[in-house]
Amino acid sequence: MNPKPLTHEQIRSAPKVVLHEHLDGGLRPQTLIELAHEIGHTLPANEPEALANWFFDAANSGTLERYLETFAHTVAVLQTPEHCFRVASEAAQDLAADGVVYAEIRYAPEQQLLGGMSLEAVVEATLAGFAEGERLAQEAGNPIIARTILCGMRHADRTLEIAQLAAAYRDKGVVGFDIAGGEIGNPPERHLPAFTYLRHVSMPFTIHAGESVGTPSIKGAVAVCGASRIGHGIKLMEDIDLSSDEPRLGRVADYIRDRRIALEVAPSSNLQTGGAKTLAEHPIKQLFDLGFRVTVNNDNRLMSRTHTSREFQRLSETFGWGWAEVRRCTENAIKASFLHYPERRRILEAVIRPAYAALEASESDSE
């Protein structure tokens, strides 16, 4: 255990990788106020701090379903190309300012058609925004690569269409697919045609599973649908017996660990949706210590009032994590990313490993 927790500034200076970030969950409060004013949408508060507090409090309900209700306000302002462009640009810049060097940011384009945009227009405006955000972040001295995962809504019937849309924009900035929305009553297998199509065209995908539903949801995602990553996955602990000295993994847990299927864990978000009562009780440390490919993510920066450095800072304070754990989660994330292998390797070898070697050496010198 690291005797002295890492500080926020220390962690912010380290390169980090985010795999699970929702675009419509990370708007700047001031931007949300301005965009809502433009379209005449009424918000629960019209001052940035008050609005940020409202989102955090409203999302702190203890259930995923209530948590998702807050998105009505953010999705409402993402109905024009100009708004999509701005929000995407700011998301890339904000992540980069926090030291994130690679991010996969997801959203559901089918929710952004109320203003008359086509699915293609939504994707193109958002990709242009990410490109602009990358440019501005580079100019500010905070280089980032921002890529997109397109989501189909799991309670709707357009997932095959969105999967085809993701494939159409492959290598143009879209790197994967996911299903989002309420997990209860909407098992991954319901959308098997979309995942079968993606496997047929050799496109990677992740699946939200094990956030509010247990082992059956996770099994459906990996064994039936073929996901190479799991969004959240913390209910996997139901398939792990820790009652004796030697942990015993069930078949699903064994499968996920053996095949190095990454878990996109978002600690603060999980606390809000009832995944654990306190961070000390969150299973991330147990999963990490058991050798699962754990990654640390924000999920929704606005709703959880968080960012990547804060997530790692809280883990350092709670579990004594030091640079070794932060580095391992970061390496896990870039290895599990949907970038092509040469790009993953370049970021790992040229950016991540040299930076952490220097940080660990500096820490040793100061002891």
Residue frames relative to the residue before (quaternion, step in Angstrom):
aa qw qx qy qz dx dy dz
M 1.0000 0.0000 0.0000 0.0000 0.00 0.00 0.00
N 0.4556 -0.6738 0.5122 0.2759 3.55 -0.97 0.88
P 0.4011 -0.7585 0.4497 0.2483 3.65 -0.56 1.07
K 0.7797 0.2402 -0.1225 0.5652 3.58 1.10 -0.61
P 0.4175 -0.7279 0.4725 0.2696 3.63 -0.52 1.09
L 0.5130 -0.6148 0.4998 0.3303 3.54 -1.16 0.61
T 0.4152 -0.7053 0.5155 0.2537 3.55 -1.05 0.74
H 0.6666 -0.4943 0.3754 0.4127 3.53 -1.29 0.34
E 0.6794 0.4918 -0.3023 0.4531 3.60 0.87 -0.88
Q 0.6061 0.5398 -0.3576 0.4619 3.59 1.04 -0.68
I 0.7029 0.4626 -0.2736 0.4659 3.56 0.81 -0.99
R 0.6243 0.5448 -0.3472 0.4393 3.59 0.98 -0.76
S 0.6663 0.5145 -0.3054 0.4451 3.60 1.06 -0.68
A 0.6381 0.5379 -0.3235 0.4460 3.59 1.23 -0.34
P 0.4989 -0.6415 0.4772 0.3346 3.62 -1.03 0.65
K 0.0533 -0.8030 0.5934 -0.0178 3.56 -0.93 0.95
V 0.2518 -0.7527 0.5957 0.1228 3.54 -1.29 0.50
V 0.1239 -0.7897 0.5998 0.0352 3.56 -0.89 1.00
L 0.1515 -0.8083 0.5663 0.0538 3.57 -0.78 1.06
H 0.7805 0.2705 -0.1262 0.5493 3.60 1.16 -0.52
E 0.2868 0.7277 -0.5468 0.2986 3.52 -0.01 1.41
H 0.2261 -0.7821 0.5681 0.1202 3.58 -0.72 1.07
L 0.4810 -0.6899 0.4630 0.2798 3.56 -0.76 1.06
D 0.7301 0.4192 -0.2444 0.4812 3.57 0.89 -0.90
G 0.6546 0.4781 -0.3269 0.4858 3.58 1.26 0.20
G 0.7235 0.4487 -0.2360 0.4685 3.57 1.26 0.13
L 0.3101 0.7775 -0.5026 0.2163 3.58 1.17 0.41
R 0.4928 -0.5953 0.5373 0.3378 3.53 -1.24 0.53
P 0.5369 -0.6403 0.4270 0.3458 3.65 -0.85 0.83
Q 0.6526 0.5111 -0.3270 0.4539 3.60 0.94 -0.81
T 0.6350 0.5183 -0.3272 0.4702 3.57 0.99 -0.78
L 0.6399 0.5274 -0.3224 0.4565 3.57 0.93 -0.88
I 0.6445 0.5157 -0.3183 0.4662 3.60 0.96 -0.83
E 0.6846 0.4902 -0.2900 0.4549 3.59 0.87 -0.93
L 0.6856 0.4746 -0.2934 0.4676 3.59 0.88 -0.88
A 0.6322 0.5240 -0.3326 0.4637 3.59 1.02 -0.76
H 0.6300 0.5314 -0.3307 0.4598 3.58 1.02 -0.77
E 0.6339 0.5545 -0.3270 0.4286 3.59 0.99 -0.85
I 0.7837 0.3279 -0.1665 0.5006 3.58 0.95 -0.85
G 0.5076 -0.6789 0.4055 0.3421 3.60 1.26 0.03
H 0.4062 0.7035 -0.4836 0.3259 3.56 1.13 0.61
T 0.3451 -0.7548 0.5254 0.1876 3.57 -0.83 0.98
L 0.1923 -0.7810 0.5892 0.0764 3.53 -0.85 1.08
P 0.5894 -0.5930 0.4080 0.3667 3.60 -1.17 0.38
A 0.7761 0.0533 -0.0572 0.6258 3.61 1.29 -0.19
N 0.2550 -0.7970 0.5354 0.1146 3.59 -1.09 0.65
E 0.6113 0.4478 -0.3745 0.5343 3.56 1.18 0.55
P 0.5928 -0.6525 0.3249 0.3425 3.59 -0.75 1.06
E 0.6947 0.4657 -0.3012 0.4580 3.61 0.78 -0.91
A 0.6529 0.5107 -0.3134 0.4633 3.57 0.97 -0.87
L 0.6556 0.5051 -0.3145 0.4649 3.59 1.00 -0.81
A 0.6319 0.5226 -0.3318 0.4663 3.59 0.98 -0.82
N 0.6551 0.5068 -0.3104 0.4665 3.57 0.97 -0.83
W 0.6270 0.5352 -0.3453 0.4486 3.59 1.00 -0.78
F 0.6643 0.5024 -0.3171 0.4537 3.60 0.86 -0.90
F 0.6655 0.4997 -0.3134 0.4575 3.56 0.89 -0.88
D 0.6866 0.4796 -0.2922 0.4617 3.58 0.87 -0.90
A 0.6661 0.5063 -0.3065 0.4538 3.59 0.95 -0.85
A 0.6813 0.4786 -0.2827 0.4762 3.57 1.08 -0.73
N 0.6169 0.5771 -0.3283 0.4227 3.55 1.26 -0.36
S 0.2838 0.8218 -0.4549 0.1932 3.55 1.14 0.65
G 0.4735 -0.6754 0.4410 0.3537 3.57 1.13 -0.60
T 0.7391 0.2937 -0.2283 0.5615 3.61 1.26 0.08
L 0.5705 -0.6032 0.4383 0.3444 3.54 -1.13 0.68
E 0.6428 0.5538 -0.3354 0.4095 3.58 0.93 -0.86
R 0.6738 0.4676 -0.2917 0.4921 3.60 0.92 -0.88
Y 0.6008 0.5714 -0.3422 0.4421 3.56 1.04 -0.80
L 0.6935 0.4949 -0.2796 0.4427 3.58 0.91 -0.93
E 0.5544 0.6302 -0.3938 0.3748 3.60 1.15 -0.47
T 0.5971 0.5946 -0.3654 0.3954 3.60 1.09 -0.58
F 0.6003 0.6065 -0.3561 0.3807 3.59 1.16 -0.52
A 0.4565 0.6822 -0.4594 0.3395 3.61 1.19 -0.20
H 0.6880 0.4840 -0.2849 0.4596 3.58 1.01 -0.77
T 0.7009 0.4597 -0.2957 0.4583 3.59 0.88 -0.81
V 0.6413 0.5114 -0.3286 0.4683 3.58 0.99 -0.76
A 0.5889 0.6068 -0.3623 0.3922 3.59 1.07 -0.70
V 0.7431 0.3992 -0.2355 0.4827 3.62 1.02 -0.68
L 0.6282 0.5265 -0.3393 0.4616 3.60 1.25 0.13
Q 0.4280 0.7324 -0.4192 0.3236 3.55 1.00 0.89
T 0.7047 0.3584 -0.2761 0.5466 3.61 1.24 0.27
P 0.6177 -0.5559 0.3864 0.4002 3.62 -1.11 0.50
E 0.6476 0.5355 -0.3259 0.4332 3.57 0.97 -0.83
H 0.6717 0.4875 -0.2971 0.4722 3.58 0.98 -0.82
C 0.6256 0.5266 -0.3358 0.4674 3.59 1.01 -0.78
F 0.6429 0.5353 -0.3101 0.4516 3.55 0.96 -0.92
R 0.6971 0.4850 -0.2871 0.4433 3.59 0.78 -1.01
V 0.6803 0.4931 -0.3028 0.4498 3.58 0.83 -0.95
A 0.6516 0.5073 -0.3190 0.4652 3.59 0.98 -0.79
S 0.6458 0.5236 -0.3203 0.4542 3.58 0.94 -0.87
E 0.6875 0.4801 -0.2845 0.4646 3.56 0.88 -0.92
A 0.6087 0.5534 -0.3589 0.4410 3.59 1.04 -0.70
A 0.6649 0.4956 -0.3051 0.4682 3.58 0.90 -0.91
Q 0.6667 0.5036 -0.3053 0.4568 3.57 0.93 -0.85
D 0.6743 0.5029 -0.3041 0.4472 3.58 0.91 -0.89
L 0.6434 0.5018 -0.3224 0.4799 3.59 0.99 -0.77
A 0.6545 0.5201 -0.3113 0.4518 3.58 0.94 -0.90
A 0.6465 0.5258 -0.3213 0.4498 3.59 0.98 -0.81
D 0.6755 0.4648 -0.2799 0.4994 3.57 1.24 -0.45
G 0.6230 -0.5841 0.3315 0.4010 3.58 1.25 0.17
V 0.4506 0.6638 -0.4735 0.3635 3.59 1.21 0.27
V 0.2071 -0.8118 0.5384 0.0904 3.58 -0.67 1.10
Y 0.7774 0.0822 -0.0767 0.6188 3.58 1.25 -0.32
A 0.0338 0.8035 -0.5914 0.0586 3.56 -0.91 0.94
E 0.1687 -0.7228 0.6586 0.1237 3.52 -1.20 0.72
I 0.0861 -0.8261 0.5560 -0.0313 3.53 -0.37 1.31
R 0.1630 -0.8357 0.5231 0.0376 3.55 -0.62 1.15
Y 0.0704 0.7652 -0.6387 0.0407 3.52 -1.27 0.49
A 0.4093 -0.7006 0.5354 0.2346 3.56 -1.31 0.36
P 0.2917 -0.8055 0.4845 0.1769 3.63 -0.12 1.21
E 0.5805 0.5969 -0.3867 0.3965 3.60 1.11 -0.50
Q 0.6466 0.5174 -0.3182 0.4615 3.60 1.23 -0.34
Q 0.7028 0.4776 -0.2413 0.4688 3.57 1.27 -0.18
L 0.4754 0.7001 -0.4053 0.3458 3.57 1.12 0.68
L 0.4490 0.7360 -0.4308 0.2667 3.60 1.26 -0.05
G 0.6894 0.4648 -0.2806 0.4795 3.58 1.19 -0.47
G 0.6648 -0.5339 0.2986 0.4287 3.58 1.23 0.18
M 0.4646 0.6677 -0.4643 0.3504 3.61 1.20 0.07
S 0.4088 -0.6425 0.5785 0.2923 3.52 -1.27 0.45
L 0.6649 -0.4687 0.3751 0.4444 3.56 -1.26 0.21
E 0.6544 0.5219 -0.3123 0.4493 3.57 0.96 -0.86
A 0.6450 0.5241 -0.3245 0.4516 3.59 1.00 -0.80
V 0.6142 0.5395 -0.3439 0.4621 3.57 1.05 -0.76
V 0.6860 0.4896 -0.2859 0.4561 3.56 0.80 -1.02
E 0.6946 0.4887 -0.2923 0.4396 3.57 0.82 -0.94
A 0.6464 0.5011 -0.3270 0.4734 3.61 0.97 -0.76
T 0.6713 0.4984 -0.2996 0.4596 3.57 0.97 -0.83
L 0.6431 0.5078 -0.3240 0.4728 3.59 0.96 -0.80
A 0.6357 0.5163 -0.3292 0.4700 3.59 1.01 -0.76
G 0.6366 0.5295 -0.3220 0.4590 3.56 1.05 -0.73
F 0.6456 0.5045 -0.3234 0.4734 3.57 0.96 -0.80
A 0.6402 0.5224 -0.3302 0.4563 3.58 0.96 -0.82
E 0.6513 0.4938 -0.3111 0.4850 3.58 1.00 -0.80
G 0.6406 0.5223 -0.3228 0.4610 3.58 1.00 -0.76
E 0.6212 0.5289 -0.3332 0.4725 3.57 1.03 -0.75
R 0.6601 0.5182 -0.3077 0.4484 3.58 0.93 -0.92
L 0.6966 0.4687 -0.2751 0.4684 3.57 0.86 -0.94
A 0.6267 0.5247 -0.3370 0.4673 3.56 1.06 -0.70
Q 0.6253 0.5325 -0.3282 0.4666 3.59 1.02 -0.80
E 0.6561 0.5106 -0.3052 0.4644 3.57 0.96 -0.87
A 0.6873 0.4699 -0.2695 0.4839 3.58 1.12 -0.68
G 0.5510 -0.6364 0.3810 0.3824 3.59 1.28 0.00
N 0.6350 0.5009 -0.3257 0.4897 3.57 1.27 0.40
P 0.0871 -0.8458 0.5227 0.0617 3.64 0.47 1.09
I 0.0438 0.7782 -0.6236 0.0595 3.54 -1.07 0.84
I 0.2140 -0.7007 0.6569 0.1782 3.52 -1.30 0.48
A 0.0810 -0.8042 0.5888 0.0044 3.58 -0.65 1.15
R 0.0102 -0.7927 0.6087 -0.0307 3.55 -0.77 1.06
T 0.4214 -0.7396 0.4947 0.1752 3.55 -1.30 0.45
I 0.1274 -0.7144 0.6805 0.1016 3.49 -1.27 0.70
L 0.2523 -0.7642 0.5737 0.1524 3.60 -0.76 0.99
C 0.2187 -0.7863 0.5702 0.0935 3.55 -0.99 0.94
G 0.2172 -0.6906 0.6673 0.1752 3.50 -1.24 0.64
M 0.4524 -0.6848 0.4936 0.2877 3.58 -1.03 0.71
R 0.4319 -0.7596 0.4303 0.2266 3.56 -0.62 1.17
H 0.6616 0.4720 -0.3269 0.4823 3.61 1.19 -0.26
A 0.6584 0.4844 -0.2987 0.4926 3.61 1.30 -0.07
D 0.4834 -0.6921 0.4705 0.2568 3.57 -1.28 -0.07
R 0.5339 0.6408 -0.4021 0.3777 3.60 1.13 0.58
T 0.3444 0.7862 -0.4777 0.1872 3.59 1.18 0.18
L 0.6299 0.5143 -0.3521 0.4634 3.61 0.97 -0.69
E 0.6405 0.5259 -0.3192 0.4596 3.58 0.98 -0.83
I 0.6831 0.4684 -0.2914 0.4785 3.59 0.95 -0.85
A 0.5984 0.5445 -0.3587 0.4656 3.58 1.09 -0.64
Q 0.6543 0.4965 -0.3057 0.4817 3.58 0.98 -0.81
L 0.6165 0.5368 -0.3328 0.4702 3.58 1.09 -0.72
A 0.6404 0.5208 -0.3237 0.4625 3.58 0.95 -0.87
A 0.6663 0.5016 -0.3039 0.4606 3.58 0.92 -0.88
A 0.6318 0.5487 -0.3301 0.4369 3.59 1.06 -0.72
Y 0.7525 0.3461 -0.1926 0.5261 3.59 1.14 -0.61
R 0.3043 0.7473 -0.5239 0.2730 3.56 1.20 0.45
D 0.8230 0.1619 -0.1852 0.5119 3.56 -1.02 0.92
K 0.6164 0.4630 -0.3736 0.5158 3.56 1.26 0.45
G 0.7562 -0.3213 0.1868 0.5385 3.55 1.30 0.19
V 0.6527 0.4468 -0.3079 0.5288 3.58 1.23 -0.40
V 0.1143 -0.8391 0.5311 0.0258 3.58 -0.69 1.07
G 0.8337 0.0376 -0.0003 0.5509 3.62 1.18 -0.23
F 0.3641 -0.7019 0.5807 0.1939 3.51 -1.43 -0.05
D 0.0182 -0.7748 0.6319 -0.0079 3.55 -1.27 0.52
I 0.2631 -0.6897 0.6213 0.2630 3.54 -1.33 0.04
A 0.1320 -0.8028 0.5811 0.0201 3.55 -0.95 0.96
G 0.5543 0.6051 -0.4541 0.3468 3.53 -1.32 0.22
G 0.7745 -0.3704 0.2465 0.4496 3.55 -1.32 -0.06
E 0.3698 -0.7616 0.4967 0.1910 3.56 -0.74 1.08
I 0.6287 0.5555 -0.3363 0.4278 3.58 1.03 -0.79
G 0.8320 0.1664 -0.1544 0.5062 3.57 -0.76 1.07
N 0.7234 0.3613 -0.2240 0.5440 3.58 1.29 -0.01
P 0.0540 -0.8470 0.5284 0.0196 3.61 0.47 1.15
P 0.6354 -0.5532 0.3702 0.3913 3.61 -1.09 0.56
E 0.6204 0.5868 -0.3460 0.3886 3.59 1.00 -0.81
R 0.5349 0.6265 -0.4053 0.3962 3.58 1.17 -0.44
H 0.7578 0.3479 -0.1754 0.5234 3.57 1.15 -0.62
L 0.1846 0.8334 -0.5002 0.1457 3.55 1.16 0.61
P 0.6058 0.5570 -0.3873 0.4156 3.68 0.91 -0.63
A 0.6386 0.5207 -0.3331 0.4584 3.60 1.00 -0.75
F 0.7036 0.4584 -0.2762 0.4675 3.56 0.89 -0.90
T 0.5993 0.5424 -0.3556 0.4692 3.57 1.11 -0.61
Y 0.6324 0.5263 -0.3198 0.4699 3.57 1.01 -0.84
L 0.6761 0.5016 -0.3008 0.4482 3.59 0.84 -0.95
R 0.6372 0.5017 -0.3339 0.4804 3.57 1.00 -0.73
H 0.6321 0.5480 -0.3257 0.4407 3.57 1.04 -0.79
V 0.7546 0.3418 -0.1998 0.5233 3.60 1.02 -0.76
S 0.4571 -0.7334 0.4095 0.2924 3.58 1.32 0.31
M 0.4382 0.6606 -0.4899 0.3627 3.57 0.83 1.04
P 0.4377 -0.7302 0.4572 0.2574 3.61 -0.78 0.98
F 0.0227 -0.7917 0.6101 0.0217 3.53 -1.23 0.44
T 0.2449 -0.7154 0.6363 0.1528 3.48 -1.34 0.50
I 0.1750 -0.7867 0.5816 0.1101 3.59 -1.17 0.38
H 0.4361 -0.6410 0.5667 0.2789 3.55 -1.00 0.88
A 0.2789 0.7422 -0.5715 0.2115 3.60 -0.68 1.05
G 0.8033 0.2899 -0.2047 0.4783 3.54 -1.16 0.58
E 0.4529 0.6540 -0.4756 0.3755 3.56 1.15 0.60
S 0.8075 0.0395 -0.0095 0.5884 3.58 0.88 -0.97
V 0.6956 0.3288 -0.2508 0.5875 3.59 1.32 -0.06
G 0.4900 -0.7412 0.4000 0.2249 3.57 -0.96 0.91
T 0.8835 -0.0880 0.0576 0.4565 3.50 -1.22 -0.70
P 0.6338 0.5364 -0.3733 0.4138 3.69 0.84 -0.71
S 0.6431 0.5180 -0.3235 0.4620 3.59 1.01 -0.78
I 0.6661 0.4951 -0.2994 0.4706 3.56 0.96 -0.88
K 0.6421 0.5186 -0.3229 0.4631 3.57 0.98 -0.83
G 0.6471 0.5176 -0.3211 0.4586 3.57 0.96 -0.80
A 0.6594 0.5287 -0.3092 0.4360 3.55 1.01 -0.82
V 0.7888 0.3409 -0.1813 0.4782 3.58 0.81 -0.96
A 0.7574 0.4122 -0.2253 0.4535 3.60 0.79 -0.98
V 0.7358 0.3858 -0.2238 0.5096 3.56 1.06 -0.74
C 0.7824 0.3473 -0.1741 0.4867 3.58 0.77 -1.06
G 0.4369 -0.7477 0.4195 0.2722 3.59 1.15 -0.48
A 0.2590 0.7896 -0.5211 0.1945 3.60 1.11 0.55
S 0.3137 -0.7471 0.5562 0.1848 3.56 -1.08 0.76
R 0.7508 0.1588 -0.1627 0.6202 3.57 1.36 0.02
I 0.2593 -0.7519 0.5860 0.1551 3.55 -1.27 0.46
G 0.3503 -0.7195 0.5625 0.2076 3.54 -0.88 0.98
H 0.8171 0.0585 -0.1428 0.5555 3.55 -0.52 1.31
G 0.1213 0.8593 -0.4929 0.0631 3.63 0.16 -1.20
I 0.4068 0.7591 -0.4511 0.2342 3.59 1.23 0.10
K 0.5914 0.5692 -0.3743 0.4314 3.61 1.19 -0.40
L 0.3982 0.7115 -0.4716 0.3358 3.56 1.30 0.10
M 0.5368 0.6348 -0.3989 0.3870 3.58 1.20 -0.45
E 0.5521 0.6067 -0.3962 0.4125 3.60 1.19 -0.39
D 0.7159 0.4210 -0.2346 0.5052 3.58 1.22 -0.50
I 0.6450 0.4723 -0.3144 0.5119 3.57 1.29 0.36
D 0.2128 -0.7864 0.5725 0.0925 3.57 -0.73 1.09
L 0.0704 -0.8200 0.5680 -0.0064 3.57 -0.52 1.22
S 0.3922 0.7698 -0.4382 0.2481 3.58 1.26 0.27
S 0.7393 0.3294 -0.2163 0.5460 3.60 1.21 -0.32
D 0.7263 -0.4335 0.2968 0.4432 3.57 -1.30 0.11
E 0.7565 0.3032 -0.1667 0.5550 3.57 1.04 -0.76
P 0.4021 -0.7239 0.4985 0.2567 3.64 -0.54 1.10
R 0.1759 -0.7737 0.6018 0.0906 3.56 -1.06 0.81
L 0.2140 -0.7953 0.5608 0.0845 3.54 -0.62 1.19
G 0.4152 -0.6796 0.5478 0.2562 3.52 -1.10 0.78
R 0.7436 -0.4323 0.2689 0.4334 3.55 -1.30 0.14
V 0.6665 0.5006 -0.3134 0.4550 3.60 0.95 -0.84
A 0.6621 0.4973 -0.3049 0.4705 3.58 0.91 -0.92
D 0.6274 0.5310 -0.3297 0.4645 3.59 0.98 -0.82
Y 0.6498 0.5356 -0.3090 0.4421 3.56 0.91 -0.98
I 0.6929 0.4833 -0.2807 0.4556 3.57 0.86 -0.98
R 0.6817 0.4701 -0.3024 0.4720 3.58 0.90 -0.84
D 0.6686 0.5189 -0.3073 0.4350 3.57 0.89 -0.92
R 0.7441 0.3985 -0.2167 0.4905 3.57 0.96 -0.85
R 0.4104 -0.7454 0.4386 0.2890 3.59 1.33 0.13
I 0.2291 0.7624 -0.5574 0.2357 3.56 0.97 0.89
A 0.3711 -0.7786 0.4654 0.1987 3.56 -0.49 1.20
L 0.2751 -0.7218 0.6134 0.1644 3.52 -1.21 0.71
E 0.2393 -0.7704 0.5794 0.1166 3.56 -0.67 1.16
V 0.0194 -0.8482 0.5283 -0.0329 3.57 0.26 1.28
A 0.0787 -0.7775 0.6238 0.0146 3.57 -1.03 0.89
P 0.2654 -0.8431 0.4365 0.1680 3.60 0.28 1.25
S 0.6968 0.4693 -0.3053 0.4483 3.62 0.71 -0.97
S 0.6431 0.5167 -0.3176 0.4675 3.57 0.98 -0.84
N 0.6480 0.5353 -0.3204 0.4369 3.58 0.95 -0.87
L 0.6218 0.5273 -0.3429 0.4667 3.57 1.07 -0.67
Q 0.6710 0.5131 -0.2993 0.4437 3.57 1.00 -0.82
T 0.7511 0.3849 -0.2110 0.4931 3.58 1.04 -0.72
G 0.6419 -0.5898 0.3056 0.3830 3.57 1.24 0.36
G 0.3890 0.7406 -0.4751 0.2731 3.59 1.21 0.29
A 0.7637 -0.0500 0.0269 0.6431 3.56 1.27 -0.49
K 0.5206 -0.6550 0.4488 0.3140 3.56 -1.13 0.62
T 0.7855 0.0495 -0.0041 0.6168 3.57 1.06 -0.78
L 0.6267 -0.5354 0.3904 0.4100 3.55 -1.20 0.37
A 0.6112 0.5648 -0.3502 0.4299 3.59 1.04 -0.69
E 0.7082 0.4237 -0.2474 0.5077 3.59 1.19 -0.58
H 0.4609 0.6842 -0.4534 0.3375 3.60 1.25 -0.07
P 0.4624 -0.7328 0.4265 0.2594 3.63 -0.85 0.88
I 0.3833 0.7551 -0.4834 0.2217 3.62 1.17 -0.02
K 0.6640 0.4958 -0.3252 0.4555 3.61 0.92 -0.80
Q 0.6435 0.5134 -0.3350 0.4584 3.60 0.95 -0.79
L 0.6611 0.4989 -0.3054 0.4699 3.58 0.94 -0.87
F 0.6344 0.5270 -0.3151 0.4696 3.56 1.02 -0.84
D 0.7032 0.4762 -0.2711 0.4531 3.58 0.81 -1.02
L 0.6635 0.4965 -0.3008 0.4720 3.59 1.15 -0.57
G 0.5856 -0.6387 0.3455 0.3603 3.58 1.26 0.04
F 0.3912 0.6923 -0.5131 0.3231 3.60 1.15 0.41
R 0.5059 -0.6372 0.4839 0.3222 3.57 -1.17 0.54
V 0.0225 -0.8362 0.5450 -0.0574 3.54 0.29 1.35
T 0.0379 -0.7542 0.6546 0.0357 3.55 -1.10 0.80
V 0.3328 -0.7481 0.5484 0.1698 3.57 -1.17 0.64
N 0.0060 -0.8310 0.5490 -0.0899 3.55 -0.71 1.15
N 0.5415 -0.6400 0.4562 0.2986 3.54 -1.34 0.32
D 0.2264 -0.7596 0.5496 0.2639 3.56 1.05 -0.88
N 0.7699 -0.2348 0.2082 0.5556 3.59 0.21 -1.25
R 0.3154 -0.8023 0.4747 0.1775 3.56 -0.17 1.29
L 0.6535 0.5111 -0.3240 0.4546 3.60 1.01 -0.73
M 0.7160 0.4593 -0.2653 0.4539 3.58 0.71 -1.05
S 0.7568 0.3605 -0.2029 0.5061 3.58 1.01 -0.75
R 0.3150 -0.7765 0.4865 0.2471 3.57 1.34 0.02
T 0.5186 0.6389 -0.3852 0.4178 3.53 0.84 1.05
H 0.0768 -0.7324 0.6665 0.1163 3.50 -1.45 -0.13
T 0.7284 -0.4844 0.2487 0.4158 3.56 -1.19 0.40
S 0.6458 0.5173 -0.3331 0.4522 3.59 0.93 -0.83
R 0.6421 0.5178 -0.3278 0.4605 3.57 1.02 -0.76
E 0.6226 0.5394 -0.3513 0.4451 3.59 0.97 -0.77
F 0.6929 0.4549 -0.2814 0.4835 3.59 0.87 -0.91
Q 0.6107 0.5514 -0.3539 0.4446 3.58 1.04 -0.71
R 0.6617 0.4993 -0.3071 0.4676 3.58 0.93 -0.86
L 0.6503 0.5033 -0.3167 0.4727 3.59 1.02 -0.76
S 0.6326 0.5234 -0.3284 0.4669 3.57 1.06 -0.72
E 0.6748 0.4934 -0.2889 0.4666 3.57 0.96 -0.87
T 0.7263 0.4571 -0.2422 0.4527 3.58 0.98 -0.87
F 0.8230 0.2390 -0.0860 0.5082 3.57 0.86 -0.99
G 0.5098 -0.6626 0.4196 0.3535 3.58 1.24 0.00
W 0.3027 0.7700 -0.5154 0.2231 3.58 1.14 0.43
G 0.1521 -0.7732 0.6114 0.0718 3.53 -1.09 0.84
W 0.8012 -0.2788 0.1949 0.4924 3.56 -1.23 -0.40
A 0.6049 0.5782 -0.3705 0.4032 3.62 1.00 -0.70
E 0.6981 0.4598 -0.2730 0.4762 3.58 0.93 -0.88
V 0.6404 0.5109 -0.3292 0.4697 3.59 0.99 -0.81
R 0.6481 0.5139 -0.3174 0.4638 3.57 0.97 -0.86
R 0.6713 0.5056 -0.3196 0.4376 3.59 0.84 -0.92
C 0.6547 0.4962 -0.3202 0.4719 3.61 0.94 -0.81
T 0.6456 0.5171 -0.3145 0.4658 3.58 1.06 -0.77
E 0.6575 0.4831 -0.3068 0.4900 3.57 0.98 -0.82
N 0.5918 0.5573 -0.3603 0.4576 3.58 1.05 -0.72
A 0.6928 0.5076 -0.2807 0.4284 3.54 0.88 -1.01
I 0.6923 0.4508 -0.3115 0.4696 3.60 0.80 -0.85
K 0.6265 0.5297 -0.3436 0.4571 3.61 1.06 -0.66
A 0.7291 0.4169 -0.2333 0.4901 3.60 1.07 -0.73
S 0.4515 0.7017 -0.4531 0.3137 3.59 1.24 -0.07
F 0.5084 -0.6609 0.4715 0.2871 3.54 -1.28 0.39
L 0.3589 0.7046 -0.5129 0.3342 3.58 1.20 0.44
H 0.5726 -0.5462 0.4642 0.3979 3.56 -1.24 0.35
Y 0.6766 -0.5521 0.3141 0.3725 3.55 -1.09 0.77
P 0.6709 0.4896 -0.3465 0.4361 3.69 0.74 -0.80
E 0.6469 0.5033 -0.3259 0.4711 3.59 1.05 -0.70
R 0.6220 0.5250 -0.3407 0.4707 3.59 0.99 -0.78
R 0.6741 0.5095 -0.2971 0.4447 3.54 0.87 -0.98
R 0.6440 0.5295 -0.3302 0.4427 3.58 0.96 -0.83
I 0.6724 0.4854 -0.3056 0.4678 3.59 0.87 -0.91
L 0.6461 0.5276 -0.3172 0.4511 3.57 0.98 -0.84
E 0.7769 0.3886 -0.1947 0.4555 3.57 0.72 -1.09
A 0.7571 0.3991 -0.2146 0.4706 3.59 0.99 -0.77
V 0.7735 0.3325 -0.1716 0.5116 3.59 1.11 -0.57
I 0.7740 0.4067 -0.2231 0.4311 3.58 0.51 -1.20
R 0.7364 0.4494 -0.2686 0.4284 3.59 0.59 -1.09
P 0.6564 0.4886 -0.3453 0.4594 3.66 0.87 -0.71
A 0.6528 0.5257 -0.3235 0.4391 3.58 0.96 -0.82
Y 0.7041 0.4497 -0.2798 0.4730 3.60 0.86 -0.88
A 0.5885 0.5504 -0.3746 0.4587 3.59 1.09 -0.58
A 0.6640 0.4951 -0.2998 0.4734 3.57 0.98 -0.83
L 0.6555 0.5122 -0.3130 0.4582 3.59 0.97 -0.83
E 0.6760 0.4821 -0.2947 0.4731 3.57 0.94 -0.85
A 0.6312 0.5213 -0.3288 0.4709 3.59 1.07 -0.73
S 0.6441 0.5244 -0.3109 0.4620 3.56 1.00 -0.84
E 0.6455 0.5136 -0.3168 0.4682 3.56 1.01 -0.80
S 0.6507 0.5135 -0.3147 0.4625 3.58 0.99 -0.82
D 0.6521 0.5295 -0.3105 0.4449 3.58 1.00 -0.83
S 0.7014 0.4826 -0.2681 0.4508 3.56 1.08 -0.72
E 0.5835 0.6042 -0.3672 0.3995 3.59 1.26 -0.26
